[in-house]
Amino acid sequence: MRESNQLACRVRPSGKGRSGGFTLVELLVVISIIAALAALLLPALNKTKEQGRATLCRSNMRQLTLAILAYADENDYYFPWPGDSNSNRDPDWVWGGETPSTLSTPSAWGMPDFGFRAEAGSVYSYVTMMPRVPKAAYDKSKLNNTYPVYRCPSTGKLGESLRVNFTMNAWLNPLEPGSSEKGVMETSVVNPVEKVLLANSDPSLMRSASLDPNSLTTPGIFVAHNGRVNIGFIDSHIESKSPQEVLFLQKPFNRDHYFDTSKP
């Protein structure tokens, strides 16, 4: 019994000894190490997330491309029209349009009549397998459903409000370069592997769902995923291009090659 008491005295910490908790300095060291690790890991995690969004963007663009080609196959091989801001012609691939003023005013983004209407567009049934909304029933204040396939997940609140985040080569409109009064025939396209069909445009510049090659004068007109831009081509393939390649595509002397379907 006496030996047990002596052992307890030996192992019991003295009142002047150290407690079992961390000191303030040790806690600060641990916190700083965690912060340093987070600073190293977060950029990699963000890059991985953006890569996932880029993959989904390409997938959506691919589905829209196939729908546009399916429309052409059933409409005497004529492509749907890219349309102009609020033109709302029957062959337009989506309907609606905005102004620079509404695009730059966040309070306008939640209005019922803001954004594009996929339901009224000519390719809607080919994309969703649902009936297109007839022109007689068109009401832009009521047609405000969101269809993920028309969206790029990297376009933020404005892109979500617009509901359509892709633009179609405007030279597929009637009477544009290389186009007739009925538009462009799929069978007449020269070198479709290099002719632009769709682009992932910056939503702050999307007054219409068409991309005018004459407006391609400055960088930053497209959405970039980890520094790369998704572009869809008439042969249905999708490319992720570097900024240098996009700038090359935007040069004035390259417009005919990449946008005029009648030019080699």
C-alpha positions as semicolon CSV with decimal commas, in nm:
position;residue;x (nm);y (nm);z (nm)
1;M;0,000;0,000;0,000
2;R;0,281;0,231;0,087
3;E;0,455;0,155;-0,246
4;S;0,139;0,247;-0,440
5;N;0,117;0,583;-0,267
6;Q;0,481;0,652;-0,347
7;L;0,423;0,566;-0,717
8;A;0,121;0,800;-0,731
9;C;0,333;1,079;-0,586
10;R;0,596;1,023;-0,852
11;V;0,357;1,038;-1,151
12;R;0,130;1,315;-1,027
13;P;0,228;1,645;-1,199
14;S;0,330;1,923;-0,966
15;G;0,133;2,243;-0,949
16;K;0,425;2,426;-1,110
17;G;0,449;2,182;-1,402
18;R;0,311;2,230;-1,754
19;S;-0,059;2,161;-1,829
20;G;-0,174;1,928;-2,111
21;G;-0,304;2,211;-2,346
22;F;-0,133;2,402;-2,627
23;T;0,031;2,735;-2,567
24;L;-0,079;3,041;-2,767
25;V;0,240;3,029;-2,970
26;E;0,182;2,664;-3,062
27;L;-0,177;2,739;-3,167
28;L;-0,061;3,026;-3,388
29;V;0,199;2,803;-3,549
30;V;-0,064;2,536;-3,627
31;I;-0,304;2,797;-3,767
32;S;-0,033;2,946;-3,988
33;I;0,058;2,601;-4,122
34;I;-0,310;2,529;-4,204
35;A;-0,342;2,869;-4,374
36;A;-0,030;2,803;-4,581
37;L;-0,160;2,461;-4,688
38;A;-0,497;2,612;-4,780
39;A;-0,325;2,881;-4,988
40;L;-0,143;2,606;-5,176
41;L;-0,444;2,378;-5,226
42;L;-0,726;2,622;-5,304
43;P;-0,593;2,733;-5,645
44;A;-0,559;2,369;-5,747
45;L;-0,912;2,293;-5,624
46;N;-1,053;2,596;-5,806
47;K;-0,873;2,494;-6,125
48;T;-1,017;2,144;-6,096
49;K;-1,369;2,281;-6,044
50;E;-1,332;2,510;-6,344
51;Q;-1,210;2,219;-6,553
52;G;-1,530;2,036;-6,464
53;R;-1,737;2,339;-6,567
54;A;-1,542;2,360;-6,894
55;T;-1,621;1,995;-6,968
56;L;-1,992;2,054;-6,905
57;C;-1,980;2,365;-7,127
58;R;-1,832;2,162;-7,413
59;S;-2,091;1,890;-7,363
60;N;-2,375;2,143;-7,382
61;M;-2,224;2,303;-7,689
62;R;-2,194;1,962;-7,853
63;Q;-2,564;1,885;-7,789
64;L;-2,669;2,221;-7,934
65;T;-2,448;2,164;-8,239
66;L;-2,609;1,827;-8,307
67;A;-2,956;1,981;-8,264
68;I;-2,872;2,254;-8,517
69;L;-2,753;1,993;-8,766
70;A;-3,067;1,786;-8,706
71;Y;-3,279;2,094;-8,777
72;A;-3,093;2,145;-9,105
73;D;-3,145;1,782;-9,206
74;E;-3,521;1,823;-9,172
75;N;-3,546;2,171;-9,327
76;D;-3,410;2,126;-9,677
77;Y;-3,055;2,135;-9,535
78;Y;-3,083;2,503;-9,439
79;F;-2,933;2,599;-9,105
80;P;-3,147;2,783;-8,850
81;W;-3,083;3,154;-8,837
82;P;-2,865;3,310;-8,564
83;G;-3,107;3,604;-8,544
84;D;-3,053;3,963;-8,435
85;S;-3,148;4,143;-8,116
86;N;-3,524;4,096;-8,072
87;S;-3,578;4,009;-8,440
88;N;-3,773;3,692;-8,349
89;R;-3,805;3,545;-8,696
90;D;-3,941;3,194;-8,729
91;P;-3,610;3,022;-8,823
92;D;-3,414;3,202;-8,543
93;W;-3,252;2,943;-8,320
94;V;-3,353;3,130;-8,001
95;W;-3,567;3,438;-7,950
96;G;-3,510;3,756;-7,754
97;G;-3,233;4,009;-7,702
98;E;-3,104;4,273;-7,465
99;T;-2,951;4,619;-7,466
100;P;-2,618;4,734;-7,321
101;S;-2,819;4,918;-7,055
102;T;-3,006;4,610;-6,927
103;L;-2,695;4,392;-6,945
104;S;-2,507;4,635;-6,721
105;T;-2,793;4,681;-6,470
106;P;-2,813;4,392;-6,218
107;S;-3,155;4,504;-6,098
108;A;-3,290;4,431;-6,449
109;W;-3,164;4,074;-6,454
110;G;-3,449;3,946;-6,242
111;M;-3,726;4,105;-6,451
112;P;-3,971;3,856;-6,610
113;D;-3,896;3,975;-6,964
114;F;-3,516;3,965;-6,931
115;G;-3,306;3,718;-7,126
116;F;-3,349;3,480;-7,418
117;R;-3,633;3,237;-7,485
118;A;-3,513;2,893;-7,588
119;E;-3,871;2,758;-7,597
120;A;-3,961;2,977;-7,895
121;G;-3,646;2,902;-8,092
122;S;-3,642;2,687;-8,404
123;V;-3,405;2,422;-8,259
124;Y;-3,584;2,384;-7,924
125;S;-3,764;2,059;-8,007
126;Y;-3,439;1,912;-8,146
127;V;-3,259;1,996;-7,821
128;T;-3,524;1,897;-7,566
129;M;-3,761;1,666;-7,757
130;M;-4,046;1,892;-7,641
131;P;-4,284;2,093;-7,863
132;R;-4,174;2,440;-7,961
133;V;-4,383;2,729;-7,829
134;P;-4,580;2,864;-8,127
135;K;-4,543;3,226;-8,227
136;A;-4,908;3,297;-8,144
137;A;-4,842;3,200;-7,782
138;Y;-4,515;3,388;-7,751
139;D;-4,496;3,607;-7,441
140;K;-4,145;3,689;-7,329
141;S;-4,263;3,780;-6,979
142;K;-4,386;3,421;-6,930
143;L;-4,134;3,215;-7,125
144;N;-3,855;3,226;-6,870
145;N;-3,772;2,862;-6,808
146;T;-3,409;2,760;-6,772
147;Y;-3,264;2,468;-6,967
148;P;-2,911;2,374;-6,852
149;V;-2,805;2,260;-7,200
150;Y;-2,829;2,622;-7,324
151;R;-2,602;2,743;-7,043
152;C;-2,236;2,757;-6,958
153;P;-2,188;2,702;-6,581
154;S;-1,908;2,961;-6,568
155;T;-2,116;3,265;-6,666
156;G;-2,236;3,362;-6,317
157;K;-2,558;3,538;-6,223
158;L;-2,590;3,727;-6,552
159;G;-2,547;3,410;-6,757
160;E;-2,808;3,236;-6,543
161;S;-3,052;3,523;-6,596
162;L;-2,995;3,530;-6,973
163;R;-3,066;3,153;-6,987
164;V;-2,878;3,119;-7,318
165;N;-2,499;3,163;-7,303
166;F;-2,393;3,060;-7,652
167;T;-2,387;3,262;-7,974
168;M;-2,421;3,135;-8,329
169;N;-2,213;3,251;-8,627
170;A;-2,408;3,556;-8,751
171;W;-2,296;3,495;-9,110
172;L;-2,544;3,206;-9,118
173;N;-2,818;3,470;-9,128
174;P;-2,980;3,544;-9,468
175;L;-2,789;3,772;-9,708
176;E;-2,471;3,773;-9,499
177;P;-2,136;3,688;-9,669
178;G;-2,170;3,348;-9,835
179;S;-2,543;3,329;-9,750
180;S;-2,857;3,343;-9,964
181;E;-3,196;3,495;-9,883
182;K;-3,287;3,165;-9,717
183;G;-2,966;3,136;-9,522
184;V;-2,689;2,877;-9,559
185;M;-2,729;2,518;-9,673
186;E;-2,539;2,255;-9,479
187;T;-2,443;2,084;-9,805
188;S;-2,284;2,403;-9,944
189;V;-2,041;2,466;-9,657
190;V;-1,678;2,468;-9,766
191;N;-1,434;2,316;-9,516
192;P;-1,689;2,274;-9,228
193;V;-1,416;2,151;-8,994
194;E;-1,288;2,511;-8,965
195;K;-1,614;2,709;-8,991
196;V;-1,734;2,847;-8,656
197;L;-2,088;2,750;-8,556
198;L;-2,112;2,833;-8,184
199;A;-1,908;3,028;-7,932
200;N;-1,922;3,064;-7,554
201;S;-1,965;3,442;-7,543
202;D;-1,920;3,679;-7,250
203;P;-2,277;3,733;-7,122
204;S;-2,213;4,103;-7,056
205;L;-2,184;4,149;-7,436
206;M;-2,475;3,930;-7,546
207;R;-2,726;4,171;-7,697
208;S;-2,832;3,883;-7,922
209;A;-2,757;3,513;-7,951
210;S;-2,554;3,568;-8,269
211;L;-2,184;3,637;-8,302
212;D;-2,096;3,901;-8,560
213;P;-1,742;3,839;-8,693
214;N;-1,704;4,213;-8,757
215;S;-1,725;4,274;-8,381
216;L;-1,429;4,048;-8,305
217;T;-1,177;4,326;-8,257
218;T;-1,074;4,289;-7,892
219;P;-0,983;3,998;-7,664
220;G;-1,215;3,905;-7,379
221;I;-1,530;3,867;-7,590
222;F;-1,556;3,498;-7,494
223;V;-1,579;3,311;-7,163
224;A;-1,246;3,154;-7,066
225;H;-1,214;2,827;-6,874
226;N;-0,870;2,817;-6,712
227;G;-0,749;3,041;-6,993
228;R;-0,908;2,841;-7,277
229;V;-1,216;2,917;-7,487
230;N;-1,470;2,663;-7,616
231;I;-1,562;2,695;-7,984
232;G;-1,802;2,470;-8,180
233;F;-1,757;2,404;-8,553
234;I;-2,002;2,316;-8,830
235;D;-1,869;1,961;-8,863
236;S;-1,995;1,918;-8,501
237;H;-1,659;1,898;-8,322
238;I;-1,575;2,124;-8,025
239;E;-1,234;2,276;-7,960
240;S;-1,085;2,435;-7,651
241;K;-0,858;2,708;-7,785
242;S;-0,578;2,905;-7,622
243;P;-0,592;3,287;-7,606
244;Q;-0,337;3,306;-7,887
245;E;-0,551;3,085;-8,111
246;V;-0,863;3,291;-8,032
247;L;-0,682;3,613;-8,117
248;F;-0,572;3,454;-8,445
249;L;-0,935;3,362;-8,521
250;Q;-1,040;3,720;-8,443
251;K;-0,796;3,885;-8,687
252;P;-0,985;4,071;-8,964
253;F;-0,803;3,883;-9,240
254;N;-0,915;3,547;-9,091
255;R;-1,288;3,620;-9,077
256;D;-1,368;3,484;-9,423
257;H;-1,184;3,160;-9,352
258;Y;-1,354;3,090;-9,020
259;F;-1,700;3,248;-9,066
260;D;-1,785;3,272;-9,439
261;T;-1,914;2,925;-9,526
262;S;-1,853;2,976;-9,898
263;K;-1,480;3,047;-9,862
264;P;-1,204;2,785;-9,833
